[in-house]
Structures are given as C-alpha cells and as structure tokens.
Amino acid sequence: MFRRFRTKDRVRDILISSVLAAFAVSFFATVAPLLAQTPQLSLADILIALRSKKAEIDEKNRILAEAVKNRGITFSLTPEIEKELDNTGAKTELIAAIRSKAAPAPSLEIKESAPKKVDNPEPKPTPTPQDFAFFRNRAAGYLKNGDLDLAVADYGKALEFKPSDPRTFLERGQARARQGKDDLAAVDYSKAIELDPKLAEAYYSRAEMYERAHKPDLALADYEKAIEIDPANELAKLSADRLKKAVDEAAAKLVQPVEKPAPKSTEIRGPLSLGPLNAYAENLAKPEYSAVNRRMNIFGRVKVQIELDATGKVLEAKAVEGPGSLRRPSEEAVRHSKFNPVVVDGVAVAATGYIIFNFVN
C-alpha cells in the first residue's frame, strides 16, 4: 500500500516536471529571440520577458537573472526603473543582478524608456516696464476717463523720466485746467510752449485759460499765435474773431461821450447770438465715442447748435454738421453740460451759439 502511494507521488512529480518543462520551452521560444538580439539586455527586453505568460514568474526571474549576469545591461538602475521592474514582477534575485551590472550614470535609459508626457508650463507674463511711455499712456487713459487726480500724478511721474517732453506738460495742464487749477495749468502750458514754440494746441489751451481769467489781450494774442502756426485751426479762428469783436466793442464804449443810461427795459430780450460757447461752459461733458464708430473708422468734427436760457440752462441742442452716427452722442454731451449765464450790461440773457466736438480715431 505504501509503495502504491509512493508510485502515485512519483507519477505526479513527473507530470509537474513535464508541465514546467513545456512552459519553459514555450517561454524560451517567445523570449529567447529578444534576449539573443544584442549582447546586452535592454530595459525593454527584461520588461517584455517579465510580462510574458509562457512561464511562472519565479522561473522567469531565475532565467532573466542569469541572462543579466552573463550579458550585462544597457541602462542604469534609477528608483523609477526599479519601481517599474518591481511592479512588473521582478524579484530580489533579478533586481540584485541588475544592480550589479548597472552603469554608474544614465546613458541609454532615456532612449529605452517610454517618453513621459510633459505639460507645457504656462508662460509667465512679462511685466510692463514702468518707464516714461508707461506712465504717460496710463495718464492719458485716466484723463480720458475723467480720473484727473490720477492723471496729474502719472504725468508727473512721466516727466521724471523725460522732463523735456512738451506734450506731457500740455496734457497735464489740460488735466489741471479741468480740475479748476488754472494757475498751475498756465505754468504747464507755458513750459510746453518753451519746449516747443510750434505747439499750436498749447497756445490755444492757454488762450482759453486767459479768457476764463478775464485777460482778453493775452487770450487774443495766444489765439492768433495758434492760428499762425496752424491756419486750419477753426476753433482758434472762431474764438479770435469773437474776442476781437468783444474787445472792439469795449474800446468803442470808452471813446463815446458819456450819456445818461436809459432805464433798463423790463421786457425779456430775445436770444443773443454769441458763436462758440466754450468760454461759458462751466463743465463741458465729453461725448461718447462708441467702439462701433471706432471700428468703422468714423471720425471728424461735429457742430452742435445750442440755445441757453437766462440761467444758462440748455433749452435745445441740435447737431448741424458732422458724421451722422456721431451727432447724437454730441447732442447728449451738450445736454449734460453745465453753462454759466450770459450776462450783458449786468443782465442775464438768453443766448444761442455752438460747441464743436472733434472725434479723433
């Protein structure tokens, strides 16, 4: 009986050995061509052999360990590669054999391993240099939006970089004038003229300031200088003609014999035609220049005819000249503006005139 059991055990062992031998033959049939391609084994050779299903994992480790010891390897053993081998089924014996044959520095490892996908890093924005152009452009934006304090501050910083730029002095003067600081505006206008005597806009802006300060002689001289430099400056021409007429009328009154003033009429006077009303504008709103008009390259001058009552209130605003799509925003700007009363001989009267807006794309 014991002999019979021993015989069965022997038969079982023979069958198991036969099966393992068959697996080994099949494994070598698959893996051997890979291992025989080069004298040394690559990482891909070892990984393919470990993933093969033709033999047991321990048998594959034993065969590969022997092959590594005999032939060597073409790659270095990094922690990442060792982890990959371990995940694929490499045992201690195989890892030790690879470690003993590993090169001291990476060589073919990058070529043999699958390339890793590297996300392109987001490009870091280059900071805008804070120089003359930066502060001047930002100041111009502040001035356009009506942020006058910020505009004046940035114009000052721009002038620290380039103290000889006349247009920066001009635009800071315009910002200060809109703040109601005519004395400081006059200093900036004069500096701009000193730096560029051909800057017609500086003469015109200073003339407006002189006229508000009730200095008609100085204002007229600057209007005429602006016309001399830029004969196409219609605003300067209109202002000069109006001011000449007012000066002449004032001079004529001085040479006339003094007469007893007639009693003032209690009747309401009709509207007085004055021409440009810029000098009476206490707060002149800026018309909206829409993005659509900019994209369509619509620009030019718009003339708005205005009627004021005796208190300076706008009774009517009608655009009579200029591109059609720019007329309505010009009319709206006039309606949102504030005008001082027109006073003649101490009496506030109704008046008519116009404002010209210049849209520049």
C-alpha positions as CSV (number, residue, x, y, z in Angstrom):
1,M,0.0,0.0,0.0
2,F,2.8,2.4,0.9
3,R,4.6,1.5,-2.3
4,R,1.4,2.3,-4.3
5,F,1.2,5.8,-2.8
6,R,4.8,6.4,-3.4
7,T,4.3,5.4,-7.0
8,K,1.4,7.9,-7.4
9,D,3.6,10.6,-5.9
10,R,6.3,9.8,-8.3
11,V,3.9,10.0,-11.3
12,R,2.6,13.3,-10.1
13,D,6.1,14.7,-9.8
14,I,6.9,13.6,-13.3
15,L,3.8,15.2,-14.7
16,I,4.6,18.5,-12.9
17,S,8.1,18.5,-14.2
18,S,6.8,17.8,-17.7
19,V,4.4,20.8,-17.5
20,L,7.1,23.1,-16.2
21,A,9.4,21.9,-18.9
22,A,6.7,22.7,-21.5
23,F,6.2,26.2,-20.0
24,A,10.0,26.8,-20.1
25,V,10.3,25.7,-23.7
26,S,7.4,27.9,-24.7
27,F,8.8,30.8,-22.7
28,F,12.2,30.5,-24.4
29,A,10.5,30.3,-27.7
30,T,9.0,33.7,-27.0
31,V,11.7,35.4,-25.0
32,A,14.9,33.9,-26.4
33,P,14.8,35.8,-29.7
34,L,14.5,39.0,-27.7
35,L,17.4,38.0,-25.4
36,A,19.5,37.0,-28.3
37,Q,19.2,40.2,-30.3
38,T,22.1,42.1,-28.5
39,P,25.0,41.0,-26.3
40,Q,23.5,43.2,-23.5
41,L,19.9,43.3,-22.3
42,S,17.8,46.5,-22.5
43,L,15.1,47.5,-20.1
44,A,12.5,46.7,-22.8
45,D,13.9,43.2,-23.1
46,I,13.5,42.5,-19.4
47,L,10.1,44.1,-19.1
48,I,8.7,42.1,-22.1
49,A,10.1,38.9,-20.7
50,L,8.6,39.6,-17.2
51,R,5.2,40.2,-18.8
52,S,5.2,37.0,-20.8
53,K,2.6,34.4,-19.8
54,K,4.7,31.5,-21.1
55,A,6.3,30.6,-17.7
56,E,5.9,31.0,-14.0
57,I,7.1,34.3,-12.5
58,D,9.9,32.7,-10.4
59,E,11.2,30.8,-13.4
60,K,11.2,34.0,-15.5
61,N,13.1,35.8,-12.7
62,R,15.7,33.0,-12.5
63,I,16.3,32.9,-16.2
64,L,16.5,36.7,-16.6
65,A,18.9,37.0,-13.6
66,E,21.2,34.5,-15.2
67,A,21.0,36.4,-18.5
68,V,21.7,39.7,-16.8
69,K,24.8,38.2,-15.0
70,N,26.1,36.7,-18.2
71,R,25.4,39.5,-20.7
72,G,25.0,42.7,-18.7
73,I,22.5,45.5,-19.3
74,T,22.3,48.8,-21.3
75,F,20.6,51.0,-18.7
76,S,21.2,52.5,-15.3
77,L,19.0,51.5,-12.3
78,T,17.2,54.5,-11.1
79,P,14.5,54.5,-8.4
80,E,11.8,54.9,-11.1
81,I,13.1,52.0,-13.1
82,E,13.4,49.8,-10.1
83,K,9.8,50.6,-9.1
84,E,8.7,49.7,-12.7
85,L,10.5,46.4,-12.5
86,D,9.0,45.6,-9.1
87,N,5.5,46.4,-10.4
88,T,6.1,44.1,-13.4
89,G,7.1,41.1,-11.2
90,A,10.9,41.4,-10.7
91,K,12.1,39.6,-7.6
92,T,15.1,40.3,-5.3
93,E,17.4,38.0,-7.2
94,L,16.8,39.7,-10.6
95,I,17.0,43.2,-9.0
96,A,20.3,42.3,-7.4
97,A,21.7,41.1,-10.7
98,I,20.6,44.3,-12.5
99,R,22.1,46.4,-9.7
100,S,25.4,44.6,-10.0
101,K,25.5,45.3,-13.8
102,A,24.1,48.8,-13.8
103,A,26.1,51.6,-15.3
104,P,27.3,54.4,-12.9
105,A,25.5,57.1,-14.9
106,P,22.4,57.2,-17.1
107,S,23.2,56.6,-20.7
108,L,20.6,54.7,-22.8
109,E,17.9,54.9,-20.2
110,I,16.1,57.8,-21.8
111,K,16.1,56.1,-25.2
112,E,14.8,52.8,-23.8
113,S,12.1,54.1,-21.5
114,A,8.9,55.4,-22.9
115,P,8.9,59.2,-23.1
116,K,6.9,60.9,-20.4
117,K,4.3,63.5,-21.4
118,V,5.3,66.9,-20.0
119,D,2.7,69.5,-19.9
120,N,3.9,72.8,-21.3
121,P,4.1,75.3,-18.5
122,E,2.0,78.4,-18.6
123,P,4.2,81.2,-19.9
124,K,4.7,83.8,-17.3
125,P,3.6,87.3,-18.4
126,T,6.4,89.8,-18.8
127,P,5.8,92.7,-16.5
128,T,5.4,96.0,-18.3
129,P,8.4,98.3,-17.6
130,Q,7.4,101.3,-15.6
131,D,9.1,103.9,-17.8
132,F,8.1,107.2,-19.5
133,A,5.8,105.6,-22.0
134,F,4.0,103.5,-19.3
135,F,3.2,106.5,-17.1
136,R,2.3,108.8,-20.0
137,N,-0.1,106.3,-21.6
138,R,-1.7,105.5,-18.3
139,A,-2.1,109.2,-17.5
140,A,-3.8,109.7,-20.9
141,G,-6.2,106.9,-20.1
142,Y,-7.0,108.5,-16.7
143,L,-7.6,111.9,-18.4
144,K,-9.9,110.3,-20.9
145,N,-12.0,108.7,-18.2
146,G,-12.1,111.8,-16.0
147,D,-9.8,110.5,-13.3
148,L,-8.0,113.8,-13.1
149,D,-6.0,113.3,-9.8
150,L,-4.6,110.1,-11.1
151,A,-3.8,111.6,-14.5
152,V,-1.9,114.5,-13.0
153,A,0.1,112.2,-10.7
154,D,1.1,109.9,-13.6
155,Y,2.0,112.8,-15.9
156,G,4.3,114.0,-13.1
157,K,6.0,110.5,-12.9
158,A,6.4,110.5,-16.7
159,L,8.1,113.9,-16.6
160,E,10.6,112.5,-14.0
161,F,11.8,110.2,-16.8
162,K,11.6,112.8,-19.6
163,P,11.4,116.3,-18.3
164,S,11.8,117.8,-21.8
165,D,8.6,116.4,-23.4
166,P,6.3,119.3,-24.3
167,R,3.1,117.3,-24.9
168,T,3.3,115.8,-21.4
169,F,3.3,119.3,-20.0
170,L,0.4,120.3,-22.3
171,E,-1.8,117.3,-21.3
172,R,-1.0,117.8,-17.6
173,G,-2.0,121.4,-18.0
174,Q,-5.3,120.3,-19.6
175,A,-5.9,118.0,-16.7
176,R,-5.2,120.7,-14.2
177,A,-7.5,123.1,-16.0
178,R,-10.3,120.6,-15.8
179,Q,-9.6,120.5,-12.0
180,G,-10.1,124.2,-11.9
181,K,-6.4,124.9,-11.1
182,D,-5.8,127.5,-13.8
183,D,-2.7,128.9,-12.2
184,L,-0.9,125.5,-12.4
185,A,-2.3,124.9,-15.8
186,A,-0.8,128.2,-17.1
187,V,2.6,127.1,-15.8
188,D,2.4,123.8,-17.7
189,Y,1.1,125.5,-20.9
190,S,4.0,128.0,-20.8
191,K,6.5,125.2,-20.2
192,A,5.1,123.3,-23.2
193,I,5.5,126.4,-25.4
194,E,9.0,127.0,-24.1
195,L,10.0,123.5,-25.1
196,D,8.1,123.6,-28.4
197,P,7.3,127.1,-29.7
198,K,5.4,125.5,-32.6
199,L,2.9,123.6,-30.5
200,A,-0.3,125.3,-31.6
201,E,-2.5,123.4,-29.2
202,A,-0.6,124.8,-26.2
203,Y,-1.3,128.3,-27.3
204,Y,-4.9,127.6,-27.8
205,S,-5.3,125.9,-24.4
206,R,-3.5,128.8,-22.7
207,A,-5.7,131.3,-24.6
208,E,-8.9,129.6,-23.2
209,M,-7.4,129.8,-19.7
210,Y,-6.6,133.5,-20.1
211,E,-10.1,134.2,-21.4
212,R,-11.6,132.5,-18.3
213,A,-9.4,134.6,-16.2
214,H,-10.8,137.8,-17.9
215,K,-7.5,138.6,-19.7
216,P,-8.7,139.2,-23.2
217,D,-5.5,140.8,-24.6
218,L,-3.4,137.8,-23.5
219,A,-6.1,135.4,-24.8
220,L,-6.3,137.1,-28.2
221,A,-2.5,137.0,-28.6
222,D,-2.4,133.3,-28.0
223,Y,-5.4,132.6,-30.3
224,E,-3.6,134.5,-33.1
225,K,-0.4,132.6,-32.4
226,A,-2.2,129.3,-32.6
227,I,-3.7,130.4,-36.0
228,E,-0.3,131.5,-37.3
229,I,1.1,128.0,-36.5
230,D,-1.9,126.1,-37.6
231,P,-4.0,128.0,-40.2
232,A,-6.6,125.2,-40.3
233,N,-7.5,125.6,-36.6
234,E,-11.1,126.6,-37.0
235,L,-11.7,126.8,-33.2
236,A,-8.9,129.3,-32.7
237,K,-10.2,131.4,-35.6
238,L,-13.8,131.5,-34.2
239,S,-12.5,132.3,-30.7
240,A,-10.2,135.1,-32.0
241,D,-13.0,136.7,-34.1
242,R,-15.4,136.6,-31.2
243,L,-12.8,138.0,-28.8
244,K,-11.8,140.8,-31.3
245,K,-15.4,141.8,-31.6
246,A,-15.8,142.0,-27.8
247,V,-12.5,144.0,-27.4
248,D,-13.5,146.4,-30.2
249,E,-17.0,146.9,-28.6
250,A,-15.4,147.6,-25.3
251,A,-12.9,150.1,-26.8
252,A,-15.8,151.8,-28.6
253,K,-17.6,152.4,-25.4
254,L,-14.6,154.1,-23.9
255,V,-14.4,156.8,-26.6
256,Q,-18.1,157.5,-26.8
257,P,-19.5,160.5,-24.9
258,V,-20.9,159.6,-21.5
259,E,-24.7,159.6,-21.7
260,K,-27.2,159.1,-19.1
261,P,-28.1,155.4,-19.2
262,A,-31.5,154.7,-20.4
263,P,-33.7,152.9,-18.0
264,K,-33.4,149.2,-18.3
265,S,-36.3,147.6,-20.2
266,T,-38.3,145.1,-18.2
267,E,-39.1,143.3,-21.4
268,I,-37.5,139.9,-22.0
269,R,-34.8,140.1,-24.5
270,G,-34.5,137.7,-27.4
271,P,-31.7,135.2,-27.6
272,L,-28.3,136.7,-28.1
273,S,-26.2,135.0,-30.8
274,L,-22.6,134.5,-29.5
275,G,-21.0,131.9,-31.7
276,P,-18.7,129.5,-29.8
277,L,-20.0,128.9,-26.2
278,N,-16.8,127.2,-24.9
279,A,-16.0,130.2,-22.7
280,Y,-19.4,129.9,-20.9
281,A,-19.1,126.2,-20.3
282,E,-18.6,125.6,-16.6
283,N,-18.5,121.8,-17.1
284,L,-18.5,120.6,-20.7
285,A,-19.3,116.9,-20.9
286,K,-17.4,114.7,-23.3
287,P,-19.4,112.8,-25.9
288,E,-19.3,109.0,-26.0
289,Y,-17.1,107.6,-28.8
290,S,-18.5,104.1,-29.3
291,A,-16.4,101.1,-30.2
292,V,-18.6,100.5,-33.2
293,N,-17.7,104.0,-34.6
294,R,-14.1,103.4,-33.8
295,R,-14.0,100.1,-35.7
296,M,-15.8,101.6,-38.7
297,N,-13.2,104.5,-38.7
298,I,-15.9,107.1,-38.3
299,F,-14.4,110.4,-37.0
300,G,-14.4,114.1,-37.6
301,R,-15.8,117.3,-36.2
302,V,-19.4,117.7,-35.0
303,K,-21.0,121.1,-34.6
304,V,-23.9,121.4,-32.2
305,Q,-26.2,124.4,-32.2
306,I,-27.2,125.4,-28.7
307,E,-29.9,127.6,-27.1
308,L,-29.5,128.7,-23.5
309,D,-32.0,130.4,-21.2
310,A,-31.0,133.3,-19.0
311,T,-29.9,130.9,-16.2
312,G,-27.5,129.0,-18.6
313,K,-29.8,126.0,-18.9
314,V,-29.7,124.2,-22.2
315,L,-33.0,124.6,-23.9
316,E,-32.1,123.0,-27.2
317,A,-29.1,121.1,-28.6
318,K,-29.1,120.2,-32.3
319,A,-26.1,118.8,-34.3
320,V,-26.0,120.6,-37.6
321,E,-22.7,119.4,-39.0
322,G,-20.6,116.2,-38.8
323,P,-20.9,112.4,-39.4
324,G,-24.4,111.2,-38.7
325,S,-23.6,108.5,-36.1
326,L,-21.5,111.0,-34.1
327,R,-24.3,113.7,-33.9
328,R,-26.5,112.1,-31.3
329,P,-23.7,111.5,-28.7
330,S,-22.6,115.1,-29.3
331,E,-26.1,116.4,-28.6
332,E,-26.3,114.3,-25.4
333,A,-23.0,115.6,-24.2
334,V,-24.2,119.2,-24.6
335,R,-27.4,118.4,-22.7
336,H,-25.4,117.0,-19.8
337,S,-23.1,120.0,-19.8
338,K,-23.4,123.0,-17.4
339,F,-23.2,126.6,-18.7
340,N,-22.8,129.9,-16.9
341,P,-25.4,132.6,-17.6
342,V,-24.7,135.0,-20.4
343,V,-24.6,138.5,-18.8
344,V,-25.0,141.7,-20.9
345,D,-24.8,145.1,-19.1
346,G,-25.4,143.3,-15.8
347,V,-28.4,141.5,-17.0
348,A,-28.5,137.7,-17.7
349,V,-30.0,137.0,-21.1
350,A,-30.9,134.0,-23.2
351,A,-28.3,133.2,-25.9
352,T,-27.6,130.9,-28.8
353,G,-24.3,129.6,-30.1
354,Y,-22.5,126.3,-30.7
355,I,-19.9,123.8,-29.5
356,I,-17.6,121.8,-31.8
357,F,-16.5,118.3,-30.8
358,N,-13.6,116.8,-32.5
359,F,-13.7,112.9,-32.7
360,V,-10.2,111.5,-33.4
361,N,-9.8,107.8,-34.1
